[in-house]
Amino acid sequence: MRNIFVITILVVLFPISFVSAQFLGQLTPAPTLNKGDGLIGAYMGVYEDAFSVFGQFRYGMAKYVDLGLKIGMLNFDPGYGESSSGLAIGGDVKYWFMERNTGDPLDASFGIGTEYLNISDYSIFTLGANAIVSYQIDYHEKKNVTPYGRLNIRWERVSFENSWRWSWGLKHEGNWTDSDMDVALALGADLKISSNLSLIGELEIEDNVGFVAGINYNLF
């Protein structure tokens, strides 16, 4: 009886906990790419109830402005029932407005980003703003490490199909949607090991805590 009760509580709380989550991270420090430059990245993410594999392409659109696109797969396993896999897509634009090379104390940028996740019979769409700060530390010729942080404030909308929830003490079945505001923090570091290649790791601090790691490679 106790096991049935626990599973019931988990099923009820699952939509609430899973709504507040972004899975694709930031994965670049505050500085933007130079106009015409490109970057590709490959990453793996491990979260409390999920695992992801995805890639990124960034392109310098103009001086101090770049654009990024992320796409990959995410597997969600809540620990009960069957796991589900689906598609994750994200994009962001970033503007670099504080630059250490010009005398500012650190690098800082502001951006707008979105993320879409579709798994089985539910989907999540997010749209929000990012504030990113970083500080490059040189430790060898053409090599450096750049710690960075990102504050993300976003609006989220989750949609469920053929599901149920409790409302006013009653059980409702069918299709339903919910929306909310959420805040998340990402803390990471970019370790440059050659002129074009760097290793990156990022801790995602929000309702669904996770860690993402991978590589970034500058194309041109």
Secondary structure, 3 states (H helix, E strand, C coil): CHHHHHHHHHHHHHHHHHHCCCCCCCCCCCCCCCCCCEEEEEEEEEECCEEEEEEEEEEEEECCEEEEEEEEEEEECCCCCCCEEEEEEEEEEEEEEECHHHCCCCEEEEEEEEEEEEECCEEEEEEEEEEEEECCEEEECCEEEEEEEEEEEEEEEEEEEEEEEEECCEEEEEEEEEEEEEEEEEEEEEEECCCCEEEEEEEEECCCCEEEEEEEEECC
